[in-house]
């Protein structure tokens, strides 16, 4: 992202969004997916629910992947058609299920038989039929951080393979459920296409086993998970959607007319947003120098929660580089954005950019320590 002179005058901390890059990303993902008939995209709202971004995303024809009732409502408010909204999550409450049914969304991605039974009861009370895809835990390792790995056996997500046939049989007996497909999501920030290849091969096996029993589905949803290059926000500002969709087209054996769904989130919005902060103090220790920012873990949680890496840059200095620990003002030792970070020599008041925070940045911000929420600004 490039910055003009106004960036140093923005009230900080704030999120700064490049809508031109967002548009270019959306154009790319739409073009690459359109090469394959039957591919459908649902933006994962949990990555960033900013209404300005959501309206831009919906204008490119994407659907929405939601994980709460309020996300369903936000998606509708921002122009996503109900017929393109899928609703996932392991803990949907009754009110949220009622909201989704009242708005006639496309599909629930359901994670357990007890959940489907509750949806069936509520749908019956509302004189509705709920379309459902069962989320299956395929026991495929995403080879990513354990907090964002969701597809291995015995975590809280999805129906386990050993139980799938029993659950399908039980769901097919429910009078207010239309079972339309299977849903898979194995994790996040995946950059090795071999992981998606393994997922395709596993789903091929699952689907063939079910086919031999006379069970076929019109829809398969592969979730999301495509990662970005956090090391090179300038060099690789658009994720590798070409290889991503090619992998599924090559290795997944779709039956005729089956519709294939994807739920990208991070890969669409991460690079278009940066967190802008100001230097409050430079503190010298015996062996380290600390840069204390006016942004903290309440503004950007990922480094504290996942030990996540973000490229950090001092755009106010052209002095020689030095090593710093970049920290925030929160009263927690985990309030650290990076250790031994090379920055052009830092002074109080310098403008610091923490790159690639468009996903799981603003949307996870809190008022911990009773701090104000970060501001938002846009370019392009």
Buried (B, 14 or more C-beta within 10 A) or exposed (E): BEBEEEBBEBEBBBBBBBBEBBBBBBEBBBEBBEEEEBBBBBBBBBBBBBEBBBEBBBEBBBBBBBBBBEBBBBBBEBBBBBEBBBBBBBEBEEEBBBBBBEBEBBBBBBBBBEBBBBBBBBBBEBEBBBBBBBBBBBBBEBBBBEEBBBBBEEEEBBBBBEEBEEBBEEBEEBEBBEBBBBBBBBBBBBBEBEBBBBBBBBBBEBBEEBEEEEBEBEBBBBBBBBBBBBEEBEEEBBBBBBEBBBBBBEBBEBEEEBBBBBBBBBBBBBBBBBBBBBBBEBEEEEEEBBBBBBBBBBBBBBBBBBEBBBBBBBBBBEEEEBEBBBBBBBEBEEBBBBEEBEBBBBEEEBBBBBBBBBBBBBBBBEEBBEBEBBBBEBBE
